[in-house]
Every structure is written in C-alpha cells, then in structure tokens.
Amino acid sequence: MTAPLPLSGVVITRNEADRIERCLASMRELCDEIIVLDSGSTDATVEIARRLGARVEHRDWDGFARQKNAAIERAMQPWVLLLDADEWLEPPAIAEVRKLFDGEIETADCWLLQRRTHFLGHTMRAGSFAREPVHRLFRRTLRHGDVPVHEYLDVKGWRVRPSSIVLEHDTARSEAEYWQKLQCYARLWARERSARGKRAGVVRAGAAAAMYLVKNLVLRGGVIDGRAGLRFHLLHARYVWTKYRLLGLVL
C-alpha cells in the first residue's frame, strides 16, 4: 500500500450520505488523516465517514467560511486538501497530487485545482464551470475570509500556483434542489452586500444576467454542452438576476 502524504483531508457535512463515500474514498488514497466536521446530519453521513476511517466531529452550523475554518483548525498535517462532499478526485488526479508532493509542492503555499462540474449526468465541457480554478490544496495556516456565502481562501501575501489537477464536482441531485440552493446563496449574498451599503435594481439585475449568458454560452463556448449546458447556465443566469433583484429589496 502506498504511504500517505503529509496531508489532512477536510470535509464539512450535513446529510451527505448519498455522496460522502465517493469523496472520502478518493481522499483515503492520499491523506494521512481525514477530518469530517458535521453540523447535525440525520442520515448515515457520520456512520459512513467513520467506516471509511475519518475522524468525525460535530459543530453547530455557523456559516460556510467559519465551518471550513473550524475544520482546517483541526488538521494535524502541514498541508490540507479541502473538498466538499459532492467533490472527488479520479485516479489520474490522485496520481498528479502524489507527483506534486514528490517535487514542487513546497514552491507554493496554495495550489489551484481545476474543478470540473457535472450537472445531472452531463460533464461540462466549456463555460466557466468546465475548468474553474479553486483554492483547495494549501498549507494548514491559511484560512477563509469571514463572509456568509461564496467563501474564499485568503491568499493575500501567500504564493499561489496553478496545477493541472482536475477536481470533479457533481453539483446537483436534481434541478429543483439546485435552484433551491442557488436561491439560498442569492439571499445570503444580497444581505451581505446590503449590510455594506450596496444597492441594485431591475436594470442592473437584467444586465448582469445577460452578461453571464454572453460570457458563458458565447465567449467561453458553453453552447457545445447542448441542452444540459443550457439548462445549467439558465439556472445560473436566473440566480444572478435574483441576487441583484434581492439587493434592491433588502433594507
């Protein structure tokens, strides 16, 4: 059996029993330890994670960024691989991570993985979600900025380098569930922007949604993803419209 890397696998969860195994199984190939920080699952998430060798702890939900930071704080290894429960690494990507640790890993503090979205059985081939750089392999001293939604790793002053490692992302169980999640993100985004004194209206909302479609379907070639890609991008354009429209309503 190949020796584990000086790497802590970190996942935050709540009711992910149907997809946590794929995520953790890919981490087991690499990580010296796996930490699952659960916020109150009522399904078999915790049992599956423990069966796969993860150290499972509970923490009441406190927002995406704070929950992920709390999970990272529990890491014992110098490097962290942070995945969401609906993400995983295929064997070629696992091999590339090992190759990175054999040579270049110390030349940066954070390595960008290339996230590839799968939407209801379709793998996105173009648009922003076919190859989305994400900060997921980094030194355990890094933390996320304290924002309520669209959390980001604060890499200011740190060395960031791109990699060719592909991170798979199965983003939706159903179209209805996905739209519900996007609406939740839109409300959180609007509240946070409103608290900072930002405002928008119908015109701004419409322009932002239109620009999203032009960028992803035309400029980035998303039309090649056919009907599945069109459904996905229309949902995201609707999300963009909704969040700016809500920003005009939030007081």
BELHU-V521524 format. One record per residue. N is the residue number from 1. RES is the residue in one letter. SS is DSSP state (a for helix, b for strand, c for the rest). PSI is psi in whole degrees, 0 to 359 (none if undefined). NEAR is the number of other C-alpha atoms within 12 Angstrom. Layout:
{{N,RES,SS,PSI,NEAR} {N,RES,SS,PSI,NEAR}}
This chain:
{{1,M,c,136,6} {2,T,c,137,12} {3,A,c,144,13} {4,P,c,159,21} {5,L,b,164,29} {6,P,b,67,28} {7,L,b,130,34} {8,S,b,123,38} {9,G,b,131,50} {10,V,b,131,48} {11,V,b,137,46} {12,I,b,143,47} {13,T,b,157,42} {14,R,c,113,32} {15,N,c,61,23} {16,E,c,29,32} {17,A,c,331,24} {18,D,c,351,21} {19,R,c,358,28} {20,I,a,330,38} {21,E,a,316,31} {22,R,a,318,28} {23,C,a,306,40} {24,L,a,326,45} {25,A,a,322,29} {26,S,a,328,31} {27,M,a,325,44} {28,R,a,334,33} {29,E,c,345,33} {30,L,c,322,35} {31,C,b,141,35} {32,D,b,331,27} {33,E,b,154,34} {34,I,b,129,43} {35,I,b,123,42} {36,V,b,119,47} {37,L,b,107,43} {38,D,b,145,38} {39,S,c,30,29} {40,G,c,42,22} {41,S,c,140,26} {42,T,c,3,14} {43,D,c,205,19} {44,A,c,17,21} {45,T,a,309,35} {46,V,a,316,34} {47,E,a,317,23} {48,I,a,315,27} {49,A,a,317,39} {50,R,a,322,24} {51,R,a,328,18} {52,L,c,6,25} {53,G,c,8,23} {54,A,c,150,33} {55,R,b,114,29} {56,V,b,129,32} {57,E,b,158,28} {58,H,b,142,24} {59,R,c,127,23} {60,D,c,143,19} {61,W,c,134,21} {62,D,c,24,22} {63,G,c,153,23} {64,F,a,308,31} {65,A,a,312,24} {66,R,a,323,27} {67,Q,a,317,36} {68,K,a,320,43} {69,N,a,320,32} {70,A,a,323,32} {71,A,a,317,41} {72,I,a,322,39} {73,E,a,337,26} {74,R,c,352,30} {75,A,c,140,34} {76,M,c,340,23} {77,Q,c,158,25} {78,P,c,338,28} {79,W,b,149,36} {80,V,b,134,42} {81,L,b,109,47} {82,L,b,118,46} {83,L,c,152,40} {84,D,c,161,38} {85,A,c,336,37} {86,D,c,19,34} {87,E,b,156,38} {88,W,b,167,41} {89,L,c,132,37} {90,E,c,163,25} {91,P,a,317,20} {92,P,a,323,18} {93,A,a,321,26} {94,I,a,318,30} {95,A,a,323,22} {96,E,a,324,24} {97,V,a,315,38} {98,R,a,318,25} {99,K,a,321,18} {100,L,a,317,25} {101,F,a,342,25} {102,D,a,346,14} {103,G,c,286,12} {104,E,c,358,18} {105,I,a,321,30} {106,E,a,359,20} {107,T,a,359,18} {108,A,c,166,24} {109,D,c,341,29} {110,C,b,134,36} {111,W,b,131,35} {112,L,b,128,30} {113,L,b,155,35} {114,Q,b,103,29} {115,R,b,129,38} {116,R,b,120,33} {117,T,b,139,34} {118,H,b,128,29} {119,F,b,108,30} {120,L,c,48,22} {121,G,c,353,18} {122,H,b,129,26} {123,T,b,121,27} {124,M,c,130,37} {125,R,c,344,26} {126,A,c,179,31} {127,G,c,177,32} {128,S,c,336,29} {129,F,c,6,35} {130,A,c,333,32} {131,R,c,81,29} {132,E,b,112,26} {133,P,b,127,27} {134,V,b,146,36} {135,H,b,93,35} {136,R,b,350,46} {137,L,b,111,44} {138,F,b,166,42} {139,R,b,146,35} {140,R,c,351,31} {141,T,c,348,24} {142,L,c,152,33} {143,R,c,164,32} {144,H,b,147,31} {145,G,c,147,21} {146,D,c,82,21} {147,V,c,154,28} {148,P,c,337,27} {149,V,c,159,29} {150,H,c,53,22} {151,E,c,148,23} {152,Y,c,146,23} {153,L,b,128,34} {154,D,c,101,24} {155,V,c,13,25} {156,K,c,125,14} {157,G,c,356,11} {158,W,c,156,19} {159,R,c,122,20} {160,V,b,131,27} {161,R,b,148,26} {162,P,b,154,27} {163,S,b,171,28} {164,S,b,11,24} {165,I,b,125,33} {166,V,b,128,33} {167,L,b,120,41} {168,E,b,144,37} {169,H,b,109,35} {170,D,b,92,32} {171,T,c,342,30} {172,A,c,138,27} {173,R,c,327,20} {174,S,c,163,17} {175,E,a,321,21} {176,A,a,316,15} {177,E,a,320,15} {178,Y,a,318,23} {179,W,a,324,26} {180,Q,a,318,20} {181,K,a,318,21} {182,L,a,323,29} {183,Q,a,321,27} {184,C,a,315,21} {185,Y,a,319,28} {186,A,a,318,31} {187,R,a,316,29} {188,L,a,317,27} {189,W,a,314,30} {190,A,a,320,36} {191,R,a,318,27} {192,E,a,316,25} {193,R,a,321,25} {194,S,a,321,22} {195,A,a,337,16} {196,R,c,10,14} {197,G,c,12,14} {198,K,c,151,19} {199,R,c,157,25} {200,A,c,177,26} {201,G,c,193,21} {202,V,a,318,20} {203,V,a,312,16} {204,R,a,320,21} {205,A,a,314,28} {206,G,a,318,22} {207,A,a,318,21} {208,A,a,319,25} {209,A,a,318,28} {210,A,a,318,23} {211,M,a,323,23} {212,Y,a,313,28} {213,L,a,318,32} {214,V,a,315,22} {215,K,a,313,22} {216,N,a,325,31} {217,L,a,327,33} {218,V,a,296,20} {219,L,a,325,16} {220,R,c,13,23} {221,G,c,23,23} {222,G,a,346,31} {223,V,a,337,25} {224,I,a,348,21} {225,D,a,3,28} {226,G,a,210,19} {227,R,a,320,17} {228,A,a,316,24} {229,G,a,321,32} {230,L,a,317,26} {231,R,a,316,26} {232,F,a,311,41} {233,H,a,329,39} {234,L,a,322,27} {235,L,a,317,28} {236,H,a,325,35} {237,A,a,320,31} {238,R,a,322,30} {239,Y,a,315,33} {240,V,a,314,34} {241,W,a,316,33} {242,T,a,316,36} {243,K,a,322,37} {244,Y,a,325,36} {245,R,a,318,30} {246,L,a,325,32} {247,L,a,330,30} {248,G,a,345,24} {249,L,a,335,20} {250,V,c,132,25} {251,L,c,none,16}}
